Amino acid sequence: MRIETPSIAQRIEKDAVVLHRYEHLKELLFSVVVIASFSVFVALSKGYLRVPLRIPGHSAIYVIPLILLGRLASRNRFAGIGIGGLSGGIMAFTGIGGGFFLAIPRYLMMGAVVDILLWKKWTRENMTVLVVAGAFANIAKFFMGMVIATLVGIPAFFIQLGMTYSLITHLAFGVAGGLIAFGVLKAIRHIQKNVRKKGHRVTG
């Protein structure tokens, strides 16, 4: 009885399929680790980083860069939602930052805005896009807070009283957060470029 052995081409094709599945799984695991790590960083920064500013929205100067950089590092198109939702969940269940369950929709909204604005590949390292993403994400968090405040019955007068001032400060700190994220990203790219140059010199 003759047993047909696979040809070299068939073996190569089979190995390529296995390798593709392995690479896909590796990329998925990497994305999960990145999302989980940056979610923890966002929650801890919100709870333990103290900036001596009593201005609404100032936490964006460290929260926004973490969400943006986490989104860029993961390469997953929904990483922003993942980081926002998971970090909000961590804050809600641990009490970090004092937001409790209200933190989940607020940070989920921030992540969703970041995902939408960084959806296309060309936008991801563009300074203008990162600044706009930071500003809009922080404003989205602010408006979600206003919606929640209305739903829980806080009088509209008190909401409108500080709305204009808070909107401006959330916008300003969101822009600052986007600029910080871009600066950190440029520094990382510069370091990577220098490492590659040194590697070429060694191998050359």
C-alpha positions in Angstrom: 0.0 0.0 0.0 1.5 3.3 -1.1 1.3 6.2 1.2 1.6 9.6 -0.4 3.8 12.0 1.4 3.1 15.7 1.2 5.1 17.7 -1.4 7.6 20.4 -0.3 5.2 23.0 -1.5 2.4 21.5 0.6 4.6 21.4 3.7 5.7 25.0 3.3 2.0 26.0 2.9 1.1 24.1 6.0 3.9 25.6 8.0 2.9 29.1 6.8 -0.6 28.6 8.0 0.6 27.4 11.4 3.0 30.3 11.7 0.3 32.8 10.7 -2.0 31.5 13.4 0.8 31.7 15.9 1.6 35.3 15.0 -2.1 36.2 15.2 -2.3 34.6 18.7 0.9 36.3 19.8 -0.4 39.7 18.6 -3.7 39.1 20.4 -1.9 38.2 23.7 0.4 41.2 23.3 -2.7 43.5 22.9 -4.4 42.0 25.9 -1.3 42.6 28.1 -0.9 46.2 26.8 -4.6 47.0 27.5 -4.5 45.5 30.9 -1.2 47.2 31.8 -2.3 50.7 30.7 -5.7 50.2 32.4 -3.9 49.7 35.7 -1.6 52.7 35.0 -4.6 54.9 34.3 -6.4 53.8 37.5 -3.3 54.2 39.6 -2.5 57.6 38.2 -6.0 58.8 38.9 -5.8 57.6 42.4 -2.3 58.3 43.5 -0.8 61.1 41.3 -1.4 64.3 43.1 -1.1 67.6 41.2 -1.7 70.7 43.4 -4.4 72.1 41.1 -8.0 72.4 42.1 -9.2 72.9 38.5 -11.8 70.6 36.9 -10.3 68.2 34.4 -6.7 68.6 35.4 -6.2 64.8 35.7 -6.1 64.7 31.9 -2.4 65.8 31.9 -1.5 62.2 33.0 -4.6 60.2 32.2 -4.9 61.3 28.5 -1.3 60.5 27.6 -1.7 57.0 29.1 -4.8 56.2 27.2 -3.4 57.6 23.9 0.0 55.8 24.3 -1.8 52.5 25.3 -4.0 52.8 22.2 -0.9 53.3 20.0 1.1 50.6 21.7 -1.6 47.9 21.4 -2.3 48.4 17.6 -5.8 47.1 18.4 -8.5 49.4 16.9 -10.6 49.0 20.1 -7.8 49.3 22.6 -9.0 52.8 23.7 -12.4 51.3 24.7 -10.7 48.4 26.4 -8.4 50.7 28.4 -11.2 53.1 29.3 -13.7 50.5 30.3 -11.2 48.4 32.3 -9.6 51.3 34.1 -13.0 52.6 34.9 -13.9 49.2 36.2 -10.8 49.0 38.4 -11.6 52.5 39.8 -15.2 51.5 40.4 -14.5 48.2 42.3 -11.5 49.5 44.2 -12.7 53.0 45.0 -9.6 54.5 43.5 -10.2 58.2 42.6 -13.5 58.2 44.4 -15.5 57.8 41.1 -17.0 54.4 42.0 -19.4 53.1 39.3 -19.6 56.5 37.6 -16.0 56.0 36.5 -17.0 53.2 34.1 -19.1 55.2 31.6 -16.9 58.3 31.8 -13.6 56.5 31.0 -15.3 54.2 28.5 -16.5 57.3 26.6 -12.9 58.7 26.7 -11.6 55.5 25.2 -14.3 55.4 22.5 -13.4 58.9 21.4 -9.7 58.0 21.2 -10.5 54.9 19.1 -12.7 56.9 16.7 -10.1 59.6 16.1 -7.2 57.2 15.8 -9.0 54.7 13.6 -6.9 55.4 10.5 -3.2 54.4 10.6 -2.0 57.8 9.3 -3.6 59.6 12.3 -1.8 57.8 15.0 1.4 59.8 15.1 0.1 63.1 13.9 0.4 65.8 16.6 -2.8 67.6 15.6 -4.8 64.4 15.7 -3.4 63.5 19.1 -4.1 66.9 20.5 -7.7 66.9 19.2 -8.1 63.3 20.5 -6.9 64.4 23.9 -9.2 67.5 24.0 -12.3 65.6 22.7 -11.8 62.7 25.0 -11.6 64.9 28.1 -14.6 66.9 26.9 -16.5 63.6 26.3 -15.7 62.6 29.9 -17.0 66.0 31.1 -20.3 65.7 29.2 -20.8 62.1 30.4 -20.4 63.4 33.9 -23.0 66.1 33.2 -25.4 63.5 31.8 -24.9 61.3 34.9 -25.4 64.3 37.2 -28.7 65.1 35.5 -29.9 61.5 35.7 -29.2 61.3 39.5 -31.1 64.5 40.1 -28.6 67.3 40.6 -30.4 70.6 39.9 -29.8 72.0 36.4 -28.9 75.4 37.9 -25.8 74.0 39.7 -24.8 72.1 36.5 -25.0 75.2 34.3 -23.3 77.4 36.9 -19.9 75.7 36.5 -20.4 74.3 33.0 -18.7 77.0 30.9 -15.7 77.2 33.2 -15.4 73.4 33.5 -15.7 72.9 29.7 -12.9 75.4 29.1 -10.6 73.7 31.6 -11.4 70.2 30.4 -10.6 71.4 26.9 -7.3 73.0 27.9 -6.1 70.0 30.0 -7.2 67.6 27.2 -5.0 69.6 24.7 -2.1 69.5 27.2 -2.5 65.7 27.6 -2.5 65.3 23.8 0.7 67.3 23.6 2.4 65.3 26.4 1.4 62.1 24.6 2.9 63.4 21.3 6.1 64.5 23.1 6.5 61.1 24.8 5.8 59.3 21.5 8.5 61.4 19.7 11.0 60.6 22.4 10.3 56.9 22.1 10.7 57.0 18.3 14.0 58.9 18.7 15.3 56.3 21.1 14.2 53.5 18.8 15.9 55.2 15.8 19.2 55.5 17.8 19.0 51.9 18.9 18.5 50.8 15.2 21.5 52.9 14.1 23.7 51.3 16.8 22.5 47.9 15.8 23.4 48.5 12.1 26.9 49.7 13.1 27.5 46.6 15.2 26.2 44.2 12.5 28.0 46.2 9.8 
